[in-house]
Amino acid sequence: MIQNDTLHLAQEFLRRMGSGTEPAEIAKLFSEHLEWNIAGDTGILPWIGQKSGRAAVTDFVNDSRTMIERISFDVHDILAGDDRAVILGSLASKLKRTGKIIKTDFAIVLTVANAEIVRFQMLEDSFAVSQAARS
């Protein structure tokens, strides 16, 4: 895959996530054999941890839309190479159950092969996210 295709795939992922696109349509950007990893306190929020397959994406979209009210999601930069894109930004979200606010910088690393995302990794202040999710 070439750099422009990788960049376009990252941009399309962000567009679909931000526009309220159906989870199944977002998941079509990902491999059926996707490796999903958001490091953090597993057992608190369902999308944190290691998962596999497209269901990780649809579950993430459904669960996050149910559990979190987005306050802001700012992309500062997208860096793309031939097989990897890194999305750098910051976000603020309100957990609906607790009313607590999460503010964190993030990096999303998308690994691409055969015109689809084969690995999703998100790096954020997972301690703050876990603390806000606790009642």
C-alpha positions, 0 to 999 in steps of 0.5 A: 500500500502506498502512503496516500492510500494509508492516509486516506484510510485513516481520514476515512476512519475519522470521517465515519467515526465523526459522522455517526456512520453505522458501526457495520460501515465503519467496521468495513474499513477493518480486516476480519482478522483485526488485532485491537489493543487499547491498553488500560484497566480491563473490566471497567470499559468494554473496549479496553484490552486486547480483542480480535476481529471486526466485532471489536470495532462494532462493539467499540462504536456501539459501547462508546456511543451508549456510554460516552457523550463526546465533548471534543475530539481534536485531531492535531496531526496524521502521520502516514507511511506505506503501512501505518498511520498515526493519528495524534490528538486530544479528546474530552468525553463525559461518562454518562453513568458517572457524569465524570469528564475524561480529558486526554491526549491520544495516539491512534496507530493504524496498521494497514495491509491489503487496503484495510486496517489490520491492527488498531492501537490506541494510546491514551491516559488509561489511568484517567479513563479508568478512574472516571469510569469508576462510580 
